[in-house]
Amino acid sequence: MPLLPPITTPTPTLPASRLLDTLAGLRLRRRKALAVLLDPDDFAADSLRHLLHLTRQHPVDFFLVGGSLVLTEHQAALIALLKAEAPQVPVILFPSHALHVDSAADGILLLSLISGRNPDFLIGQHVVAAPRLRQSGLQLLPTGYMLVDSGRPTTASYISGTMPLPHDKPSIAAATAMAGEQLGLRLMYLDGGSGAQHPVSAAMIRAVREAVEVPLIVGGGLNTGEKIYTALGAGADLVVVGNHIERAPDFLAEAVAATREAGRGLVEVS
Protein backbone atom coordinates (compact mmCIF):
# COMPACT_ATOMS: atom_id res chain seq x y z
CA MET A 1 0.00 0.00 0.00
CA PRO A 2 1.59 3.33 -1.01
CA LEU A 3 2.34 5.80 1.71
CA LEU A 4 0.11 8.83 1.73
CA PRO A 5 1.78 12.23 1.90
CA PRO A 6 1.61 13.83 5.33
CA ILE A 7 -1.27 16.18 5.94
CA THR A 8 -0.03 19.72 6.28
CA THR A 9 -1.83 22.90 7.17
CA PRO A 10 -0.90 25.81 4.91
CA THR A 11 0.75 28.69 6.69
CA PRO A 12 -1.47 31.74 6.30
CA THR A 13 0.17 34.52 4.35
CA LEU A 14 -0.67 38.17 4.37
CA PRO A 15 -1.64 39.64 0.99
CA ALA A 16 0.88 41.88 -0.70
CA SER A 17 0.24 45.52 0.07
CA ARG A 18 -0.95 47.49 -2.92
CA LEU A 19 0.16 50.64 -1.14
CA LEU A 20 3.68 49.29 -0.72
CA ASP A 21 3.74 48.39 -4.40
CA THR A 22 2.57 51.90 -5.26
CA LEU A 23 5.22 53.54 -3.10
CA ALA A 24 7.97 51.27 -4.40
CA GLY A 25 6.85 52.10 -7.94
CA LEU A 26 7.57 55.79 -7.36
CA ARG A 27 11.30 55.12 -7.46
CA LEU A 28 11.10 52.78 -10.41
CA ARG A 29 9.13 55.28 -12.47
CA ARG A 30 11.10 58.26 -11.13
CA ARG A 31 7.85 59.82 -10.01
CA LYS A 32 7.41 62.16 -7.06
CA ALA A 33 4.38 62.19 -4.79
CA LEU A 34 2.66 64.44 -2.26
CA ALA A 35 0.75 63.52 0.89
CA VAL A 36 -1.33 65.84 3.06
CA LEU A 37 -1.17 65.09 6.78
CA LEU A 38 -4.36 65.82 8.70
CA ASP A 39 -4.48 65.89 12.50
CA PRO A 40 -7.81 64.65 13.95
CA ASP A 41 -7.23 66.86 16.98
CA ASP A 42 -7.67 69.85 14.65
CA PHE A 43 -10.60 68.34 12.77
CA ALA A 44 -13.18 70.83 11.53
CA ALA A 45 -15.61 69.61 8.89
CA ASP A 46 -16.09 72.93 7.06
CA SER A 47 -12.39 73.68 6.66
CA LEU A 48 -11.69 70.11 5.59
CA ARG A 49 -14.42 70.29 2.94
CA HIS A 50 -12.78 73.43 1.61
CA LEU A 51 -9.42 71.66 1.41
CA LEU A 52 -10.99 68.66 -0.31
CA HIS A 53 -12.59 71.01 -2.83
CA LEU A 54 -9.10 72.33 -3.60
CA THR A 55 -7.76 68.79 -4.09
CA ARG A 56 -10.16 68.34 -6.98
CA GLN A 57 -8.24 71.08 -8.80
CA HIS A 58 -4.85 70.14 -7.36
CA PRO A 59 -4.87 66.37 -6.78
CA VAL A 60 -2.77 64.82 -4.03
CA ASP A 61 -1.52 61.24 -3.89
CA PHE A 62 -2.27 60.29 -0.28
CA PHE A 63 -3.91 61.52 2.90
CA LEU A 64 -2.09 60.74 6.14
CA VAL A 65 -4.21 60.84 9.29
CA GLY A 66 -2.55 61.14 12.65
CA GLY A 67 -1.49 63.25 15.59
CA SER A 68 0.06 62.94 19.01
CA LEU A 69 -3.13 63.11 21.11
CA VAL A 70 -5.78 61.60 18.87
CA LEU A 71 -9.32 61.24 20.19
CA THR A 72 -10.87 58.18 18.58
CA GLU A 73 -14.16 59.80 17.62
CA HIS A 74 -12.33 62.66 15.90
CA GLN A 75 -10.22 60.25 13.86
CA ALA A 76 -13.25 58.20 12.80
CA ALA A 77 -15.15 61.33 11.72
CA LEU A 78 -12.18 62.61 9.75
CA ILE A 79 -11.67 59.33 7.90
CA ALA A 80 -15.39 59.06 7.14
CA LEU A 81 -15.40 62.51 5.57
CA LEU A 82 -12.29 61.77 3.50
CA LYS A 83 -13.84 58.56 2.22
CA ALA A 84 -17.09 60.32 1.36
CA GLU A 85 -15.59 63.37 -0.35
CA ALA A 86 -12.37 61.98 -1.90
CA PRO A 87 -12.75 58.20 -2.21
CA GLN A 88 -10.06 57.98 -4.90
CA VAL A 89 -7.25 59.11 -2.56
CA PRO A 90 -5.80 56.41 -0.25
CA VAL A 91 -6.04 57.18 3.47
CA ILE A 92 -3.04 56.03 5.51
CA LEU A 93 -2.92 56.13 9.30
CA PHE A 94 0.11 57.84 10.84
CA PRO A 95 -0.23 56.54 14.41
CA SER A 96 1.45 57.62 17.61
CA HIS A 97 -0.23 54.98 19.78
CA ALA A 98 -1.52 51.43 19.49
CA LEU A 99 -5.08 52.67 19.96
CA HIS A 100 -4.94 54.74 16.76
CA VAL A 101 -6.01 51.80 14.57
CA ASP A 102 -9.09 52.29 12.40
CA SER A 103 -10.10 49.72 9.80
CA ALA A 104 -11.94 52.38 7.79
CA ALA A 105 -8.57 53.62 6.49
CA ASP A 106 -6.71 51.90 3.65
CA GLY A 107 -3.38 51.33 5.34
CA ILE A 108 -1.16 52.20 8.27
CA LEU A 109 2.43 53.31 8.58
CA LEU A 110 3.68 50.70 11.05
CA LEU A 111 6.25 53.04 12.56
CA SER A 112 9.34 51.86 14.36
CA LEU A 113 11.12 54.88 15.86
CA ILE A 114 14.62 53.80 14.89
CA SER A 115 16.18 57.20 15.62
CA GLY A 116 15.38 56.77 19.33
CA ARG A 117 16.05 54.20 22.02
CA ASN A 118 12.62 54.06 23.65
CA PRO A 119 11.57 50.38 23.43
CA ASP A 120 7.89 51.32 23.61
CA PHE A 121 8.14 52.97 20.17
CA LEU A 122 10.53 50.40 18.74
CA ILE A 123 8.38 47.34 19.52
CA GLY A 124 6.20 47.85 22.62
CA GLN A 125 3.24 49.59 20.99
CA HIS A 126 3.45 47.17 18.09
CA VAL A 127 2.93 44.18 20.38
CA VAL A 128 -0.17 45.79 21.88
CA ALA A 129 -1.54 46.65 18.44
CA ALA A 130 -0.69 43.37 16.68
CA PRO A 131 -3.99 41.49 17.29
CA ARG A 132 -6.05 44.52 16.28
CA LEU A 133 -3.91 45.04 13.19
CA ARG A 134 -4.33 41.40 12.16
CA GLN A 135 -8.11 41.73 12.41
CA SER A 136 -8.32 45.19 10.85
CA GLY A 137 -7.55 44.23 7.27
CA LEU A 138 -5.40 47.37 6.93
CA GLN A 139 -2.47 47.26 4.55
CA LEU A 140 0.64 47.33 6.74
CA LEU A 141 3.56 49.55 5.74
CA PRO A 142 6.54 48.74 8.02
CA THR A 143 8.37 52.05 8.30
CA GLY A 144 11.66 53.16 9.83
CA TYR A 145 10.73 56.48 11.42
CA MET A 146 13.53 58.96 12.10
CA LEU A 147 12.99 62.21 13.95
CA VAL A 148 15.47 64.90 12.94
CA ASP A 149 16.36 68.00 14.97
CA SER A 150 14.43 70.89 13.42
CA GLY A 151 15.64 73.75 15.61
CA ARG A 152 13.02 73.44 18.35
CA PRO A 153 11.48 70.72 20.55
CA THR A 154 8.55 69.01 18.83
CA THR A 155 5.52 67.17 20.11
CA ALA A 156 6.79 63.91 18.62
CA SER A 157 10.11 64.03 20.48
CA TYR A 158 8.35 65.00 23.73
CA ILE A 159 5.69 62.27 23.52
CA SER A 160 8.20 59.58 22.48
CA GLY A 161 10.78 60.63 25.06
CA THR A 162 13.58 60.46 22.50
CA MET A 163 16.29 62.73 21.19
CA PRO A 164 16.09 63.56 17.47
CA LEU A 165 18.99 62.93 15.12
CA PRO A 166 21.39 65.90 14.87
CA HIS A 167 20.42 67.89 11.78
CA ASP A 168 24.04 68.27 10.67
CA LYS A 169 24.99 64.56 10.90
CA PRO A 170 23.77 62.97 7.65
CA SER A 171 26.07 59.98 8.11
CA ILE A 172 24.25 59.01 11.32
CA ALA A 173 20.90 59.19 9.53
CA ALA A 174 22.27 57.12 6.65
CA ALA A 175 23.59 54.38 8.95
CA THR A 176 20.31 54.38 10.90
CA ALA A 177 18.29 53.99 7.71
CA MET A 178 20.64 51.28 6.47
CA ALA A 179 20.14 49.32 9.70
CA GLY A 180 16.38 49.68 9.38
CA GLU A 181 16.45 48.38 5.83
CA GLN A 182 18.61 45.44 6.90
CA LEU A 183 16.03 44.64 9.58
CA GLY A 184 13.39 44.40 6.86
CA LEU A 185 11.61 47.74 7.12
CA ARG A 186 10.00 48.64 3.80
CA LEU A 187 9.90 52.46 3.97
CA MET A 188 12.04 55.19 5.56
CA TYR A 189 10.58 58.41 6.93
CA LEU A 190 12.73 61.43 7.81
CA ASP A 191 10.65 63.87 9.83
CA GLY A 192 11.41 67.26 11.32
CA GLY A 193 8.19 66.95 13.31
CA SER A 194 5.10 69.10 13.62
CA GLY A 195 5.94 72.80 13.69
CA ALA A 196 9.52 72.26 12.51
CA GLN A 197 11.57 75.45 12.43
CA HIS A 198 13.51 74.22 9.41
CA PRO A 199 13.15 71.10 7.23
CA VAL A 200 15.43 68.08 6.97
CA SER A 201 18.54 69.15 5.07
CA ALA A 202 19.20 68.20 1.46
CA ALA A 203 22.52 66.67 2.59
CA MET A 204 20.75 64.31 4.99
CA ILE A 205 18.07 63.35 2.47
CA ARG A 206 20.74 62.66 -0.13
CA ALA A 207 22.81 60.56 2.30
CA VAL A 208 19.84 58.41 3.23
CA ARG A 209 18.77 58.07 -0.41
CA GLU A 210 22.24 56.76 -1.29
CA ALA A 211 22.25 54.35 1.65
CA VAL A 212 18.95 52.51 1.04
CA GLU A 213 16.83 51.20 -1.80
CA VAL A 214 13.43 51.49 -0.12
CA PRO A 215 11.11 54.45 -0.76
CA LEU A 216 11.97 57.59 1.21
CA ILE A 217 9.36 59.86 2.81
CA VAL A 218 10.29 63.33 4.09
CA GLY A 219 8.17 65.69 6.18
CA GLY A 220 8.33 68.60 8.60
CA GLY A 221 8.89 72.27 7.81
CA LEU A 222 8.00 72.00 4.11
CA ASN A 223 6.09 75.28 4.00
CA THR A 224 7.28 76.67 0.65
CA GLY A 225 7.45 75.32 -2.86
CA GLU A 226 11.21 75.80 -2.85
CA LYS A 227 11.62 73.57 0.21
CA ILE A 228 9.50 70.89 -1.45
CA TYR A 229 11.67 71.19 -4.60
CA THR A 230 14.78 70.76 -2.52
CA ALA A 231 13.56 67.72 -0.60
CA LEU A 232 12.38 65.94 -3.75
CA GLY A 233 15.46 66.94 -5.72
CA ALA A 234 17.69 65.53 -2.97
CA GLY A 235 16.05 62.12 -3.22
CA ALA A 236 12.72 62.04 -1.39
CA ASP A 237 10.07 60.00 -3.18
CA LEU A 238 7.14 61.32 -1.16
CA VAL A 239 6.86 64.60 0.74
CA VAL A 240 4.37 65.26 3.51
CA VAL A 241 2.84 68.65 4.25
CA GLY A 242 0.59 69.21 7.22
CA ASN A 243 0.43 72.21 9.54
CA HIS A 244 1.00 74.81 6.86
CA ILE A 245 -1.77 73.51 4.60
CA GLU A 246 -4.18 73.39 7.53
CA ARG A 247 -3.40 77.07 8.25
CA ALA A 248 -3.22 78.15 4.60
CA PRO A 249 -5.15 75.72 2.36
CA ASP A 250 -4.31 77.70 -0.78
CA PHE A 251 -0.70 76.55 -0.35
CA LEU A 252 -1.88 73.25 -1.81
CA ALA A 253 -1.62 74.62 -5.36
CA GLU A 254 2.03 75.59 -4.81
CA ALA A 255 2.83 72.24 -3.18
CA VAL A 256 1.29 70.24 -6.02
CA ALA A 257 3.08 72.36 -8.65
CA ALA A 258 6.43 71.89 -6.89
CA THR A 259 5.90 68.13 -6.71
CA ARG A 260 5.05 67.92 -10.40
CA GLU A 261 8.09 69.97 -11.38
CA ALA A 262 10.36 67.74 -9.35
CA GLY A 263 8.83 64.70 -10.99
CA ARG A 264 9.68 66.11 -14.40
CA GLY A 265 13.32 66.26 -13.41
CA LEU A 266 13.40 70.05 -13.45
CA VAL A 267 15.04 70.28 -10.02
CA GLU A 268 18.77 69.94 -9.59
CA VAL A 269 20.12 70.15 -6.05
CA SER A 270 23.88 70.71 -5.79
DABELUR-V235234 format. One record per pair of residues at least 12 apart in sequence whose ideal C-beta (glycine too) atoms are under 8 Angstrom apart, sorted by the first residue. I is the first residue (numbers start at 1). J is the second residue. Records with the same first field share a line. If there is no record, write none. Layout:
I->J + J
//
This chain:
14->140
17->107 + 139 + 140 + 141
18->139
19->90 + 92 + 106 + 107 + 139 + 141
20->139 + 141 + 186 + 187
22->90
23->141 + 187 + 215 + 237 + 238
24->186 + 214 + 215
26->215 + 237 + 238
27->213 + 215 + 237
30->263 + 265
31->237 + 263
32->232 + 236 + 237 + 238 + 239 + 259 + 260 + 262 + 263
33->61 + 62 + 237 + 238 + 239 + 259
34->60 + 61 + 62 + 228 + 238 + 239 + 241 + 255 + 256 + 259
35->60 + 61 + 62 + 63 + 64 + 92 + 217 + 238 + 239 + 240 + 241
36->51 + 55 + 60 + 62 + 63 + 64 + 240 + 241 + 242 + 245 + 252
37->63 + 64 + 65 + 66 + 94 + 219 + 240 + 241 + 242
38->63 + 64 + 65 + 78 + 82 + 242 + 246
39->66 + 67 + 70 + 194 + 242 + 246
40->65 + 66 + 67 + 70 + 71 + 74 + 75 + 77 + 78
41->67 + 68 + 69 + 70 + 71 + 74
42->67 + 246
43->74 + 77 + 78
45->77 + 81
47->246 + 249
48->78 + 81 + 82
49->81 + 85
50->249
51->245 + 246 + 249 + 252
52->81 + 82 + 85 + 86
54->249 + 250 + 252 + 253
55->86 + 89 + 252
57->253
58->252 + 253 + 255 + 256 + 257
59->89 + 256
60->89 + 252 + 256
61->89 + 90 + 238
62->89 + 90 + 91 + 92 + 238
63->82 + 86 + 89 + 90 + 91 + 92
64->92 + 93 + 94 + 109 + 240 + 242
65->78 + 79 + 82 + 91 + 92 + 93 + 94 + 105
66->93 + 94 + 95 + 96 + 100
67->96
68->96 + 155 + 156 + 159 + 194
70->95 + 96 + 97 + 99 + 100
72->99 + 100 + 102
75->100 + 102
76->102 + 104
79->91 + 102 + 104 + 105
80->104
83->104
90->106 + 107
91->104 + 105 + 106 + 107
92->105 + 106 + 107 + 108 + 109 + 141
93->105 + 107 + 108 + 109 + 138
94->109 + 111
95->108 + 109 + 111 + 129
96->156 + 159 + 160
97->125
98->125 + 126 + 128 + 129 + 132
101->129 + 132 + 133 + 136 + 138
102->136
103->135 + 136 + 137 + 138
105->138
106->138 + 139
107->138 + 139 + 140 + 141
108->133 + 136 + 138 + 139 + 140 + 141
109->141 + 143 + 145 + 187 + 189
110->126 + 133 + 140 + 141 + 142 + 143
111->143 + 145 + 189
112->126 + 142 + 143 + 144 + 145 + 180 + 185
113->145 + 146 + 147 + 160 + 162
114->144 + 145 + 146 + 176 + 177 + 179 + 180 + 185
115->145 + 146 + 147 + 148 + 162 + 164 + 165 + 173 + 176
116->147 + 160 + 161 + 162 + 163
117->162
118->160 + 161 + 162
121->160 + 162
141->186 + 187
142->184 + 185 + 186 + 187
143->185 + 186 + 187 + 188 + 189 + 217
144->176 + 177 + 180 + 181 + 183 + 185 + 187 + 188 + 189
145->189 + 191
146->165 + 173 + 176 + 177 + 188 + 189 + 190 + 191
147->160 + 162 + 164 + 165 + 191 + 192 + 193
148->164 + 165 + 167 + 173 + 190 + 191 + 192 + 193 + 200 + 204 + 220
149->164 + 165 + 166 + 167 + 192
150->164 + 167 + 192 + 193 + 196 + 197 + 198 + 199 + 200 + 220 + 221
151->167 + 196 + 197 + 198
152->195 + 196 + 197
154->192 + 193 + 194 + 195 + 196 + 220
155->193 + 194 + 195
156->191 + 193 + 194
157->193
164->193
165->204
167->198 + 200 + 201 + 204
168->201
169->204
170->201 + 203 + 204 + 206 + 207 + 208
171->207
173->190 + 204 + 207 + 208
174->204 + 207 + 208 + 210 + 211
175->211
177->208 + 211 + 212
178->211 + 212
180->212
181->211 + 212 + 213 + 214
185->214
186->214 + 215
187->214 + 215 + 216 + 217
188->208 + 212 + 214 + 215 + 216 + 217
189->216 + 217 + 218 + 219
190->204 + 205 + 208 + 216 + 217 + 218 + 219 + 236
191->218 + 219 + 220 + 240
192->219 + 220 + 221
193->220
194->220 + 242 + 243
195->243
196->220 + 221
197->221
198->221
199->218 + 220 + 221 + 222 + 227 + 230 + 231
200->218 + 220 + 221 + 231
202->230 + 231 + 233 + 234 + 269
203->234
205->218 + 231 + 234 + 235 + 236
206->234 + 235 + 269
208->235
209->234 + 235 + 236
210->235
215->237 + 238
216->235 + 236 + 237 + 238
217->236 + 237 + 238 + 239 + 240
218->231 + 236 + 238 + 239 + 240
219->239 + 240 + 241 + 242
220->240
222->239 + 240 + 241 + 244 + 255
223->241 + 243 + 244 + 251
224->254
225->254 + 255 + 257 + 258
226->258
228->241 + 255 + 258 + 259 + 262
229->258 + 261 + 262 + 267 + 269
230->267 + 269
232->258 + 259 + 262 + 263 + 267
233->262 + 267 + 268 + 269
234->269
239->255 + 259
241->255
//
